[in-house]
């Protein structure tokens, strides 16, 4: 593994630098609104509401809003911890750099390694959504069936172009796509709640309807929360844009926290509307529907509803893919810049984007979507990929909370406050252990039972690679703590 000179990423990119090979990401390219919608579209609100939350209902029943509310609280607390780290550690490495700085370079590398499994799976996961919805929409409108895998190829080709030609273009696209999807689903949710009238039922915010009644229904809520957290994945996606945003120490924390809280409240409203709109005693049909929100739009908005909502879902999925590529490739860039991955992945295109990393990511994601979708069927592949990437992110979120705690004690001792620096990190870390544990026992059905072993195998491979780096390139591990905007490397 070749070492990357320590000043490589902080070298100015203006006059005097080779035009064909910029040495740093484009500074001050995007502001708060673009950074905020990087996180929002990475969460894919419309897709989360219409697809990601549905697998939770066999566990939560009509108590789905309770699981979503608890996930909102936990995610907001995690976001507060990530936001505090972002104030002090602005880096394209995101969680990788935060955990390296808080818990040490070895655990930081393992965090980056887990991220390289979890975050890249978001693109094939979401590809299956826009693929199937596009197939259905075009067939309904024209009578012509173009298979889902063709739409996967088309969509990923579009995202490859969009993310390669500069962060400004990509971030602006995220903003527009995010506003469209939220607006459509919010209007439909309010329509269903208002139409329900006296049939609105706040008992859905208790475990009373949980289909797994063990532990007073809380086991069902915990099992369903794994899919509720799936809907939240991505609120931290603004963090890897720190080196390309204006005033990153202010912009990144605000974007991370605002997206978790704002979209979390949107999820609570929409999950409640969906349950009430379908009927709390008839949710078997909700789970069996190819896309329950398309059906709901037909009931409440007439024949135009399915077209509008289908377009919102496709829009949401593409926005999510766009944001996910940005987040994934910036962390790959940061790992390569540190020397933990091949140096070629740290080379930038003339548009100051990690071009090779983008190409490899999109290619791998396309293959994963096609193989899993054809092997298991789209619905099962969707659940498997979603479970696996959620497990990875739960581990990362727990580690981020602990990193915030240790960082406060080790590097900000003069500012230490018992509640904000001790209680605030520990509470979400403990909460997140519950949905993590119920994915291990009781064992989920095949092939969802493959998720935890695959994550464990990936971590074992990471440990082996960690030992290799410690033996051959220890400097690559140490550089994971570097904040390239500041050019500082704290001692271990």
N, C-alpha and C positions, 0 to 999 in steps of 0.2 A: 504494500500500500504506500503510495507516494505521499510525502508530507506536502501540505499546502502552506506557503509562507504566511506567517501570522498576520501580515498587514495586507494580504491580498484583497480581502473583502472590504477593507476600509479605505482603499485607495480611491482618490477622486475619479469620477467618471467623465469629467468634462474635457477641456482642451488639454492636449499633451498626452492623452491616453490613446492607444490604438483603437481606431474606429470600429474595426471588424470584431474585436473581442473585448467588450466591456468587462471590467473587473469587479463591479459591484452592482447590486440591485439598484433600481432607480429610486433615489431619495425624494421624499416629499411629493410623490406622484399622486397620492390619493388622500382625501380628507375624511372627516368623521362619518359622513353619510355613506360613502363607499365602503369604509371599513365595517360600519355597522351592518350593512347588507351583505357583506362577506359572511358574517356569522349567521345572519337570518336566512339567507338562501342556502347556506350549508346545512341548516336544520331542515330545509325543504318543508315549510309549514303545510302546504296543500297536500303534498305526498304523505307527510306524517299523519295528518288527520284522516285522509281517505284510505291509506294502506297500512302504514306502520303500526297504528293502534289496533287494527282489527284482530290480529292474533292474540291480543290480550283478553278479548271478551270470553273465550272458553274458560278462562280462569276467574276473571272479575265479574262476569255477567254485566248487569246494568250498573254495577258499582265502578265502572270504568272511570268516571270523573274523579272518584276518590284516589285511585292509583295515579292519575295524571296530576292531581293537586299535590300529592306527596312528592312525586317526581319533580314538580315545579319548585317546591321548597328546597329539596336537596340540591337541585341544579343551580338555584340562585345562590345557595351557600357555597357551592363549589366555585361558581363564577366569582364570588367575592374574594375567595382565596387566590384564584388565578389572576384576578384583577390587581390584587396587591403585589403579586410577584411581577406583573407586567409593568408596574410603575418603576420598579428598580432594575428590571432585567429585560429591556427591549431587545428582542432578537428574533431573527427568522426561524430559529430553532424551536420557538414556542415551548410546549410542555417539555420537550427534550432538554432545552437549556435550563428551564426553571427547576426541573428535578435534579439535573446535574449540579446546579448551584446550591440547592437546598439539601439534598441527600447524598451528594458526592458523585464523582464522575462515573463510577461503575454502575450504580443504580440509574444514573442519568442515561447512560448508554443503553441499558436494558429497557428504559422507558422509550427511548428512541426506536429501539428494535421492535417493541410491542406496537408502537405507533405505525411502523412500516408494515405491520400486518393489518391493524384495525382500520386506519384511515384509508388506505388504498382500496379496501373492500367496499367502501361507500359507493364508488363509481359503478362497479358491476351490479351491486345491489340496486342502485337507482336506475341503472340501464334496463333492468327487467321491468321496471314500472313503466317508463316511457315507451318501451317496446310493445308491451301488451296493450296499453291504452291506445297507442297510435294504431295498432292493428285493428282494434275494435272500432275506433272512431272512423277510420277510413272505410272499413267494411260497411258500417251503418250508413255512411253518407253516399258511397259510390257503388256498393255491392262488390267491390274488388277486394280480395283478401291478400294483403302483403304481409308475410309472416313477421312475427315479433323480432326475430333475429336480424332481419333486414333493417328494421328501425333502430336496433342496437348499433349496427354498423354506421348508419347514417348519423345518428345522434353523436356518437363518439368522434366521428370525423369532424363534425361541426365544432365540438368542444376543443378538439386538438388545435384547430385554426384559431378559435377565439382566445384560448389561453396562451398560445405561442406569441401572438402579436402584441404583447405588452399588458402590464397589470392595469393600466388606466382603462383600456377598452374592456377588459374582462370584468373589472370592478363596476364600471358603469352599467354593463349588462346585468350584473347581479342586482343592482339597485332597481332597475326597471322591472325585471322579472319578479323580484320579491314583492313589489308594490301590487302588481297585477294579481298574483296568486292569493295574497292575504285579503285583498279587497273582495274578490269573488267568494271565497269561503266564509268570510265574515258576514256578508250579505245573506248567504244561504242559511247560516247558523241562526241569525236573528229572525229570518223568516220562519224557521221551524219553531223557535221558542215562542214567538208571538202567536203563531197559529195554534200551538198546543194549549194556550190559555190555562184553564183550570187543571189540565193534565200534567202540568209541570210538577216535578216530584224531586224535592231536595233529599229524599232518602237515598238517592244515588250517590250522595257524598258520605255514605256510611258503608260498612262491609255487608249490609243486609242482603244484597243481591249476589254476593260472591258465589260462584258455582263450586269452588273448592272450599267447603265449609270448615275445614280443620282450623284450629286455633281461632274459633269464632269468625271465620271468614278471612282472617288476616293472611293465611297462607296463600289463598287465592289472590289476594291483593298483591302480595309480594311476588308471586309468579307473574302476574300481569305487569308488574312494574318494570320488568326487564324490557318489555316492548314500549312502555311509556318512556323509559330512558332512551330507547332507540329513536324516539321522536325528537329528543333533545340533543342528540349527538351533533356537534358542529358549532355550538354556541361559543366554543373557544377558538374557532377557526380564524378569528381576526388576529390572534396572537402572532402567527407566522408572517404577518404583513407589517410587523413593527418597523422593519428597515426601509419600507417603501411608503410609509404613511407620515403625514404631518403631525408633529408633536406626539410621538408615539407613547410617551409616558402618561399623557392625558387621554389620547384617542383610544388606545387599545383597551385599557380598563373600562372606560365608559361603554365601548361597543360590546365587550364580553358580558358585562353585568346587565346592560339594557336589553340585549337580545335574549338572555336567559329568562329574565323576569317578564318582559313584554310578550314574547312568543309563548312563554309558559301560560300566561293568563289567556292568551288566544286559544291554546290547546284545551284548557279547562272549559272555556265557553263552548268550543266546537265539539268536544267529546260529550259534553252534557246535551248539546243540541242534537247530536247524532243519535244518542240513546233515546231521548224523548221523541225525536222525530220519527224513529222507526217503531218505537213502542217497547217499554221495559220488559214486557212479557212475551215478546216475539223476536228476540235477538238471534234465535237459531237461523232465521232467514237472513239476518244481517251478515253473519259469519259465512253463510253459504253463497251469498251473492258474489258475482265476479268483481264488482266494485260497488259497494253499498251506497256510496255518496253519489254515484252516477244515478242509481235508482232513486235515491232521495230527491235529487234535483228534478227528476221526471215527475215525481209525486207533487212537489211544491212549486215548480217553475214551468211545468208543462213540457212540450216537445223540445223547446230550445234549451232546457236545463242540461241534459246530458252533453250537448255539444259544448256549452260554456264551461261546465265543470271538467270535462275531459281535456279541454284546452288548458285549463288552469293546472291540472295535474301534470300534463306534458311540460308546460312552462316551468312548473315547480321542480320537476325532475331534472330538466336541463340546467336550471339555475343551481340546483344542488350539485350536479356534476361539475359545473364550472367552478364553484367555490371549493369543492373538494380537491380538484386538481391543483388549484392555487395553494391550498394548505399542505397537501401531500408533498408537492415538489419543492416547496420552500424548506421543509424539514429535511428532505433528501439532500437539498443544496447545502444546508447547514451541517449535516453529518459528513458530507463529502468535503466541505470546506475545512472541517476540523481534522480530516484525514481518516475518519472511521469508515468511509465508503470510498470507492475509486474516485480519484481526483477529476476524472472526466465528467462526473455528475455535478461538479461545482462550476463547470464552464458555462458561460452565459451566451445567449444568442445576441445578435446585433440589436434586438429589441429589449435587451437586459432582462430576459427571462431564462430560466434553466431549461433550455430547449431539449437536451437529451433526456433529462429526467421526465419532462412532460411527455415526450414520445414513448418512452418505455412504460410509463404509468398507464397511458391510454391504451397501448397495445396489450399489456398484461390484463388490464381490467376488461377489455373486450373479450379476450379469450376466456377469462374466468366466467363472465356472464353467459357466454355461449355454451361452454362445457357444462356448467352446473344446471343451466336452464334445460338443456337437452337431455342431461343425464337423470335429473330428479324431477323434472317438470318445473315450470316457472314458479308456481306457488310455493312448493317445498324449497326450491333453491332460494327464493326470497327470504323465507323464514330462517334457513340455515345460515346464509350470509349475514342476515340481520342479527341473529343471536351471537355469532362469532365476533363480529365487529363490536357489538355492545359489550360483551364480556371484556374485550381488550380495553375499551374506553373506561369501563368501570374501574379496572385496575389502575389506569392512568389517572383518573380523577381522584381516587384514594391517595395515590402517590403524590399528586399535586397538592392536596390538602396537607399531607404530612410535610412536604417540602416547604410549604408556606410557614408551618409551625417552626421547623428547624431553622429556616432562613431568618425568621424574626428573632430567635434566640441567639443565633450565631453572628449575624451581621447587622441587626438593628436592635441590639440590646437596650440602647438608650431610649427607644421608642416603645418598648414592650408594654402591652396592656393585657391583663389576664383574660378578659372576655374576647376581644377582637383577635388576639394572637394565639390563644390557647383553646378556648371553647369553640370559637368559630371554625377552626380547622378540624377539630375532633368530631363535632356533631355530624357533619355530612359524611365523613369517613366511616363512621359507625353505621349511619343509615344505608350507605351504599353496600355494606357487607351483606345486608339481608337479601336483596335481589341477586347478588353474586352467589350466595350460598344455595338458594333454591334452584339454581341452574345446575348444581352438582348433585343435590339430594332433595327430593326424590329425582331419580334420573329421568330426563325427558325422553320421549319416544324417538326412534330412528327417523330421520338422520340428525335431528337436533341434538341427540346425545353425542354427536361427533364434535360439537363446538368446543367444549371444555378440554377434551384430549388434544384437539388440534392446537389450541392456545398453549397448553402445557408443552407440547412438542416444539412449538415455535420458540418458547422461552428457553427450553433446553438447547436448541440450536444457537440461540443468542448467547447463552452462557459459554458454549464452546467457542464462539467467535470472540467473545469478550476475553477469554483466556489467551487466544491467539494474539489479539491486539495488545494485551498486557505484556506479552512475551516479545512481540516484534515491533509494536508501535505504541508504546505507552503514552507518548506525547499526544496521540490522537484522542485518547480518553481525556487527558487533562484539558485539551482545548475545547471540549464540550461545554465548559463553564464560561467560555469567553463571550463577552458582550461586544460585538464588533463595532457598534456605534461608539463605545467608550474605550475600546482597545485595552480592556483590563482582564487579567486572568487571576482570580483569587487563588490563594494557596489552599491545598487540601486540608 
